[in-house]
Amino acid sequence: MDLYEIRDILSATVLCGEEGLGREVHSACASDFMSDVLAYVKDQAVLLTGMVNPQVVRTAEMMDMKCIVFVRGKTPGEDILELARERDIVVMRSELRMFVACGLLYRSGLAGE
């Protein structure tokens, strides 16, 4: 599945990194606790979260994730978007709740851990 498909499935708005939407991804994770992402997640390409702070981008970079989707209509500030641009990470936002977003992606064939 590519990030174009994820954008469409989640009715998401791309906030930065639109040139990276052709990237293929095969898995995702969801958490508002970046410590859990660091401790339990491996080989995930998409991070769904409602946590809006620069640590989310730093965590995604450390875990080699290609995309962050902010759920529940959360909108990151320009500082977070600039950090994501510098690290070549696609950032989207969706009005969906995390549970619904995960369910839609799973039903569409995107795996978890």
N, C-alpha and C positions, 0 to 999 in steps of 0.2 A: 504494500500500500504506500502511496506517496503522500506528501504533506498537503497536496491539493485536495486529495480525498478526505483527509482528516479535517481540513478547513470546511469542506462541504458537509460532512457528516455532523459536525458540531455547530454548523451555522456560525462559524467563527470569523472574526475580523483579524486580518494580519496587521500587526503593529510595526513589525520590522522584519527584514530578511526575506522579503517576497521573492527575491531571486533564488532562494533556496527551496522553494516549494516543490520542486521536482525530485527532491531527495526521497529515497526509498527508506521506509522504516518497517520493522517487523514486530515491535513490542512497545509497551508503554507501562508507566506506573503512575500512581496518584498518591499524593501525600501533602499535608500541610507542615509536616515535620521534616526539615532537611536532614536532621540527624538520622531519621529512619531511612531516608533515601541513601545516605552514605553507608549505613550499616547493612541494609538488606537488599539493596537494588544492584543488579549487575546486568549488563547487556540490554539495557532499556534505552530506547531512542527518543521517547517522548515523555515529558514530565507534565502531569496535570496537577495544578495546585491553586489554592486560594490565598496562599501566602505571598504578599507583595513586598519584597525587599530585595536588595542587591545580593543577599546570600543565596537566593534561588538561582540566579545566573551563575554564581561561582560554583554552586553545587552541580548544576547541569554541566558546566565545563569540566569539572573534575571527573564526572561520570561519563564524559564523552557523549552527551545527549545532543540531539540535533534540533530539538524543538521544545519550547515551553508553552503550555496552554494555561492561561489564567482563567479559572472558572468562576461561576457566580457573579459574572459581570465585573470582576475586579479589573482595574486599569492601572498598570504600572506607570510610575513617573518617568520622565525623560532620562533621568540618571540611570535607571534600570535598563531602559531601551538602548541607551548609548553603550552600556556595558555589554549587552547582548550583541549589538552590532560589532563591537571590537572583537568578540569571541565567535562571530559567525554563527550565531544561534537564532533560529526563527522564533519569533514571539507572536502568539495569537491570544485573543480573548474571546470567551464565549459566555453567554448569559446562562447557560445550563449549569445545574448543580453538578458537583463532582460525580455523584452516584450515577446520574443519568448519562453524563458524558462518557464515563467508563463503560456503562452498559451498551451504549450505541457503538462505541469502538469495538468492543468485544464481539457483539453481534455481527459487526461488519468484517470480522476476521482478524482483528489485531490482537495479538496474544499478550498475556501478562507474563509474570515470571515463570 
